[in-house]
Amino acid sequence: MTPNVFISQSESELEAHFASDFIAHIDGKKTLTLRQFYEEIADLLEIPDFGYNLDALNDSLNDLQWLEDERIILYFTNTSEFVSKERDPAKLGSVLSILDASAEDWKWVDDDELMDQKEIVIVFEDSPRIQQLLEQEGIGFLPLSEVK
């Protein structure tokens, strides 16, 4: 089974795979806390009436009907700093799990449902920290270089 999460070595590697897709670039240096991450993703994805919590993140990523794009790439850079100042580090694990689960859920939306089909691809710029966090949460990932 193909994972929902990929590790990239560079932005040029990302663009080689997803140049024609909508790429939401989330910079870890600008998202040191969960609140900053929520504000950034709400802005990048133009999420209407976002609630700035884990439930709102989950609900929004499982809807996305306001976006015209079929494939949405969530590209995280400076991953060694991403949500690194959050007081409750377990919440970052919850964010990673929601991202992975939302991407997986979109794979199972039937064509006859009343929703436009979407695809979420999560790409993290490589860092020892992000690999360790993904492994701790039991989230499978592949190097982007291994994707055809």
Backbone as JSON, one array per atom type, in Angstrom:
{
  "sequence": "MTPNVFISQSESELEAHFASDFIAHIDGKKTLTLRQFYEEIADLLEIPDFGYNLDALNDSLNDLQWLEDERIILYFTNTSEFVSKERDPAKLGSVLSILDASAEDWKWVDDDELMDQKEIVIVFEDSPRIQQLLEQEGIGFLPLSEVK",
  "N": [[0.84, -1.18, 0.0], [0.56, 2.21, -0.82], [2.08, 4.82, 0.96], [0.79, 7.82, 2.61], [2.41, 9.83, 3.19], [5.37, 11.55, 2.44], [8.9, 12.0, 2.2], [10.97, 14.63, 1.4], [13.94, 15.75, -0.22], [14.48, 18.2, -1.28], [13.11, 21.31, -2.54], [13.07, 21.41, -5.3], [12.96, 18.71, -5.96], [10.4, 18.12, -5.02], [8.84, 19.77, -6.73], [9.37, 18.57, -9.16], [7.79, 16.33, -9.06], [5.22, 17.3, -8.52], [4.52, 19.6, -9.98], [2.31, 20.64, -11.39], [0.3, 20.74, -9.56], [-1.68, 22.0, -6.76], [0.17, 23.48, -4.3], [0.52, 23.79, -0.94], [2.54, 25.53, 1.02], [4.0, 25.06, 4.02], [5.79, 26.54, 6.4], [8.01, 25.55, 8.8], [9.45, 27.32, 10.41], [7.74, 29.42, 10.71], [5.65, 28.34, 11.99], [5.71, 27.6, 14.81], [4.14, 27.0, 16.96], [1.05, 25.29, 17.73], [-1.15, 26.97, 17.32], [-0.08, 28.86, 15.51], [0.36, 27.13, 13.36], [-2.3, 26.31, 12.8], [-3.36, 28.82, 12.02], [-1.81, 29.31, 9.75], [-2.39, 27.11, 8.01], [-5.13, 27.44, 7.71], [-5.17, 29.85, 6.34], [-3.63, 29.27, 3.98], [-5.13, 27.2, 2.78], [-7.48, 28.45, 2.55], [-9.59, 28.07, 4.39], [-12.89, 28.18, 5.34], [-14.42, 29.72, 8.16], [-12.78, 28.56, 10.21], [-12.0, 26.63, 13.1], [-9.67, 26.51, 14.67], [-8.59, 24.23, 16.1], [-7.94, 20.72, 16.85], [-10.17, 19.17, 16.05], [-11.43, 20.86, 14.19], [-9.43, 21.0, 12.27], [-9.38, 18.32, 11.38], [-12.05, 18.08, 10.41], [-12.03, 20.02, 8.36], [-9.99, 19.13, 6.58], [-11.18, 16.87, 5.68], [-13.15, 17.74, 4.04], [-12.84, 20.13, 2.12], [-14.22, 21.14, -0.1], [-14.46, 23.7, -1.03], [-12.22, 24.27, -2.43], [-10.96, 24.35, -5.73], [-9.01, 22.75, -6.8], [-8.0, 19.4, -7.48], [-5.97, 17.79, -6.47], [-4.15, 18.26, -3.57], [-1.23, 19.38, -2.24], [0.42, 19.2, 0.73], [3.06, 20.78, 1.85], [5.69, 20.69, 3.95], [8.25, 22.59, 5.28], [11.43, 23.21, 6.92], [11.24, 21.33, 9.01], [12.4, 20.55, 11.38], [11.77, 22.5, 13.12], [9.04, 22.73, 13.12], [6.11, 23.21, 14.88], [7.57, 23.17, 17.27], [7.63, 24.57, 19.63], [5.43, 24.06, 21.09], [3.55, 23.56, 24.04], [2.4, 21.13, 24.79], [3.64, 18.35, 23.64], [2.43, 16.03, 22.66], [0.3, 16.79, 21.14], [1.28, 17.44, 18.63], [1.77, 14.94, 17.57], [-0.88, 14.13, 17.31], [-1.72, 15.91, 15.31], [-0.14, 15.03, 13.15], [-1.18, 12.46, 12.85], [-3.84, 13.07, 12.13], [-3.4, 14.36, 9.67], [-2.35, 12.21, 8.15], [-4.49, 10.34, 8.34], [-6.58, 11.78, 7.13], [-5.65, 12.06, 4.51], [-5.64, 9.38, 3.8], [-8.38, 8.75, 4.06], [-9.5, 10.14, 1.9], [-8.83, 8.53, -0.21], [-10.77, 6.66, -0.29], [-13.21, 7.7, -0.96], [-16.2, 7.41, -2.65], [-17.1, 7.63, -6.12], [-19.77, 8.18, -6.52], [-20.61, 9.62, -4.35], [-21.71, 12.73, -2.9], [-19.67, 14.55, -3.03], [-16.93, 16.38, -4.38], [-14.18, 14.63, -5.59], [-11.09, 14.52, -3.9], [-7.54, 14.68, -3.43], [-5.1, 14.3, -1.03], [-1.76, 14.93, -0.49], [0.97, 14.49, 1.56], [3.96, 16.04, 2.21], [7.04, 16.13, 3.7], [9.85, 18.11, 4.32], [13.01, 16.7, 4.68], [14.19, 15.75, 7.89], [15.9, 14.63, 10.82], [14.23, 14.83, 13.05], [11.53, 14.94, 12.07], [11.29, 12.44, 10.86], [11.6, 10.78, 13.11], [9.35, 11.55, 14.63], [7.23, 10.75, 12.93], [7.7, 7.99, 12.89], [7.28, 7.42, 15.62], [4.54, 7.82, 15.78], [3.67, 5.77, 14.25], [3.33, 6.13, 11.54], [3.55, 5.47, 8.21], [6.04, 6.2, 5.72], [7.63, 7.33, 2.7], [10.66, 7.99, 0.9], [10.54, 10.7, -1.36], [11.96, 10.38, -3.64], [11.67, 7.74, -4.31], [9.28, 7.49, -5.54], [7.53, 6.93, -8.47]],
  "CA": [[0.0, 0.0, 0.0], [1.33, 3.44, -0.9], [1.84, 5.7, 2.11], [0.26, 9.15, 2.34], [3.43, 10.78, 3.62], [6.63, 11.42, 1.72], [10.02, 12.82, 2.67], [11.64, 15.26, 0.26], [15.26, 16.31, 0.05], [14.58, 19.57, -1.78], [11.92, 21.85, -3.19], [13.1, 21.03, -6.71], [12.47, 17.33, -6.02], [8.95, 18.22, -4.87], [8.26, 20.36, -7.94], [9.49, 17.6, -10.25], [6.67, 15.38, -8.92], [3.9, 17.91, -8.34], [4.57, 20.95, -10.54], [1.0, 21.11, -11.87], [-0.67, 20.63, -8.47], [-1.73, 23.06, -5.76], [1.11, 23.2, -3.21], [0.42, 24.65, 0.23], [3.86, 25.49, 1.64], [3.92, 25.36, 5.45], [7.17, 26.73, 6.86], [8.15, 25.26, 10.22], [9.96, 28.5, 11.13], [6.61, 30.32, 10.94], [4.61, 27.57, 12.67], [6.37, 27.03, 15.98], [3.09, 26.55, 17.87], [-0.14, 24.78, 17.05], [-1.97, 28.11, 16.89], [0.53, 29.38, 14.28], [0.08, 26.15, 12.31], [-3.72, 26.45, 12.44], [-3.53, 30.07, 11.27], [-1.16, 29.16, 8.45], [-3.11, 26.17, 7.14], [-6.42, 28.07, 7.4], [-4.91, 30.86, 5.32], [-3.18, 28.64, 2.74], [-6.21, 26.41, 2.19], [-8.67, 29.32, 2.53], [-10.61, 27.33, 5.12], [-13.91, 29.08, 5.88], [-14.88, 29.55, 9.54], [-11.92, 27.55, 10.85], [-12.12, 26.67, 14.56], [-8.36, 26.54, 15.32], [-8.34, 23.12, 17.01], [-7.75, 19.46, 16.14], [-11.43, 18.76, 15.41], [-11.63, 21.71, 13.02], [-8.45, 20.55, 11.27], [-9.88, 17.07, 10.84], [-13.25, 18.34, 9.61], [-11.69, 20.79, 7.16], [-9.23, 18.3, 5.65], [-12.08, 15.84, 5.13], [-14.16, 18.43, 3.25], [-12.08, 20.78, 1.03], [-15.06, 21.36, -1.28], [-14.31, 25.09, -1.48], [-11.04, 24.33, -3.3], [-11.18, 23.78, -7.06], [-7.96, 21.78, -7.11], [-8.3, 18.02, -7.13], [-4.86, 17.29, -5.65], [-3.59, 19.27, -2.69], [0.04, 18.96, -1.65], [0.8, 19.91, 1.94], [4.52, 20.69, 1.84], [6.23, 21.23, 5.19], [9.7, 22.81, 5.29], [11.99, 23.49, 8.25], [10.49, 20.39, 9.86], [13.01, 20.43, 12.7], [11.19, 23.54, 13.96], [7.59, 22.69, 13.01], [5.4, 23.06, 16.15], [8.58, 22.78, 18.26], [7.46, 25.36, 20.86], [4.13, 23.71, 21.69], [3.7, 23.08, 25.42], [1.99, 19.72, 24.86], [4.19, 17.73, 22.44], [1.55, 14.97, 22.16], [-0.63, 17.36, 20.16], [1.89, 17.35, 17.3], [1.47, 13.58, 17.13], [-2.27, 14.13, 16.87], [-1.75, 16.61, 14.01], [0.43, 14.14, 12.13], [-2.15, 11.38, 12.64], [-4.97, 13.63, 11.39], [-2.95, 14.56, 8.29], [-2.26, 10.9, 7.52], [-5.83, 9.74, 8.24], [-7.37, 12.53, 6.14], [-5.16, 11.67, 3.18], [-6.11, 8.01, 3.57], [-9.84, 8.77, 3.89], [-9.84, 10.61, 0.55], [-8.64, 7.43, -1.16], [-11.92, 5.76, -0.21], [-14.44, 8.4, -1.31], [-16.8, 6.85, -3.87], [-17.47, 8.58, -7.17], [-21.19, 8.52, -6.46], [-20.89, 10.49, -3.21], [-22.03, 14.09, -3.31], [-18.49, 15.38, -2.84], [-15.88, 16.33, -5.4], [-13.04, 13.83, -5.16], [-9.84, 15.22, -3.64], [-6.4, 13.87, -3.01], [-4.14, 15.02, -0.2], [-0.43, 14.33, -0.41], [1.74, 15.18, 2.59], [5.39, 15.95, 1.95], [7.87, 16.8, 4.69], [11.28, 18.27, 4.07], [13.67, 15.73, 5.55], [14.96, 16.07, 9.1], [15.83, 13.5, 11.76], [13.08, 15.02, 13.95], [10.24, 14.56, 11.47], [11.28, 10.99, 10.7], [11.38, 10.2, 14.44], [7.95, 11.8, 14.99], [6.38, 9.88, 12.12], [7.89, 6.62, 13.38], [6.62, 7.32, 16.93], [3.09, 7.75, 15.56], [3.39, 4.6, 13.42], [2.91, 6.62, 10.23], [4.48, 5.05, 7.16], [6.46, 7.23, 4.78], [8.61, 6.95, 1.69], [11.37, 9.1, 0.26], [9.9, 11.11, -2.6], [12.8, 9.89, -4.73], [11.26, 6.38, -4.65], [7.98, 7.54, -6.21], [7.68, 7.01, -9.94]],
  "C": [[0.89, 1.25, 0.0], [1.04, 4.32, 0.31], [1.28, 7.06, 1.64], [1.29, 10.23, 2.59], [4.74, 10.47, 2.9], [7.66, 12.37, 2.32], [10.77, 13.32, 1.44], [12.99, 15.83, 0.69], [15.37, 17.77, -0.37], [13.27, 20.01, -2.41], [11.89, 21.48, -4.67], [12.64, 19.59, -6.9], [10.94, 17.32, -5.92], [8.31, 18.71, -6.17], [8.36, 19.42, -9.14], [8.32, 16.61, -10.23], [5.3, 16.06, -9.0], [3.8, 19.32, -8.92], [3.2, 21.49, -10.94], [-0.08, 21.09, -10.78], [-0.62, 21.85, -7.55], [-0.83, 22.66, -4.59], [0.92, 24.24, -2.13], [1.72, 24.48, 1.01], [3.75, 25.96, 3.09], [5.34, 25.37, 5.99], [7.23, 26.53, 8.37], [8.68, 26.43, 11.03], [8.84, 29.48, 11.46], [5.48, 29.64, 11.72], [5.22, 26.83, 13.86], [5.38, 26.5, 17.01], [1.92, 26.01, 17.06], [-1.0, 25.92, 16.53], [-1.41, 28.7, 15.59], [0.28, 28.43, 13.11], [-1.36, 26.26, 11.85], [-3.95, 27.7, 11.59], [-2.97, 29.95, 9.86], [-1.96, 28.25, 7.51], [-4.49, 26.74, 6.77], [-6.26, 29.11, 6.3], [-4.56, 30.21, 3.98], [-4.29, 27.88, 2.02], [-7.53, 27.19, 2.13], [-9.86, 28.65, 3.21], [-11.63, 28.33, 5.7], [-14.26, 28.73, 7.33], [-14.09, 28.48, 10.3], [-11.93, 27.73, 12.37], [-10.82, 26.63, 15.34], [-8.19, 25.48, 16.42], [-8.25, 21.83, 16.18], [-9.02, 19.0, 15.42], [-11.68, 19.56, 14.13], [-10.67, 21.33, 11.9], [-8.94, 19.28, 10.59], [-11.09, 17.3, 9.93], [-12.9, 19.04, 8.3], [-10.96, 19.94, 6.13], [-10.08, 17.19, 5.03], [-13.23, 16.45, 4.34], [-13.51, 19.01, 1.99], [-12.91, 21.11, -0.21], [-14.98, 22.78, -1.81], [-13.09, 25.25, -2.39], [-11.36, 23.69, -4.66], [-10.19, 22.67, -7.37], [-8.36, 20.39, -6.65], [-7.23, 17.43, -6.21], [-4.26, 18.45, -4.88], [-2.34, 18.69, -2.05], [0.29, 19.82, -0.42], [2.3, 19.7, 2.11], [5.08, 21.43, 3.05], [7.75, 21.37, 5.08], [10.13, 23.2, 6.71], [11.3, 22.63, 9.31], [11.13, 20.18, 11.23], [12.42, 21.46, 13.67], [9.66, 23.5, 14.0], [6.94, 22.33, 14.35], [6.36, 22.62, 17.27], [8.43, 23.52, 19.59], [6.13, 25.07, 21.55], [4.36, 23.12, 23.09], [3.37, 21.59, 25.55], [2.46, 19.0, 23.59], [3.31, 16.62, 21.86], [0.6, 15.5, 21.09], [-0.04, 17.33, 18.75], [1.68, 15.95, 16.74], [0.05, 13.46, 16.62], [-2.43, 14.82, 15.52], [-1.26, 15.69, 12.91], [-0.54, 12.99, 11.83], [-3.37, 11.86, 11.84], [-4.59, 13.84, 9.92], [-2.95, 13.23, 7.54], [-3.64, 10.28, 7.31], [-6.69, 10.46, 7.2], [-6.96, 12.15, 4.73], [-5.65, 10.26, 2.84], [-7.62, 7.98, 3.3], [-10.23, 9.19, 2.47], [-9.67, 9.51, -0.49], [-9.88, 6.56, -1.27], [-13.24, 6.46, -0.49], [-14.95, 7.84, -2.64], [-17.16, 7.96, -4.84], [-18.92, 9.02, -7.07], [-21.57, 9.35, -5.23], [-21.06, 11.92, -3.71], [-20.87, 15.06, -3.12], [-17.59, 15.27, -4.06], [-14.7, 15.57, -4.82], [-11.81, 14.71, -4.98], [-8.76, 14.2, -3.34], [-5.49, 14.77, -2.2], [-2.85, 14.23, -0.2], [0.37, 15.16, 0.59], [3.22, 14.94, 2.32], [6.12, 16.78, 3.0], [9.29, 16.93, 4.17], [12.0, 17.42, 5.12], [14.35, 16.39, 6.75], [14.88, 14.85, 10.01], [14.59, 13.6, 12.66], [11.79, 14.54, 13.31], [10.18, 13.05, 11.25], [11.0, 10.29, 12.03], [9.91, 10.37, 14.86], [6.99, 10.89, 14.22], [6.48, 8.43, 12.59], [7.19, 6.42, 14.73], [5.11, 7.16, 16.78], [2.69, 6.53, 14.71], [2.89, 4.98, 12.03], [3.97, 6.25, 9.2], [4.82, 6.21, 6.23], [7.5, 6.66, 3.83], [9.41, 8.18, 1.27], [10.69, 9.43, -1.07], [10.67, 10.59, -3.81], [12.4, 8.47, -5.17], [9.91, 6.33, -5.37], [8.19, 7.73, -7.69], [6.84, 8.13, -10.48]]
}
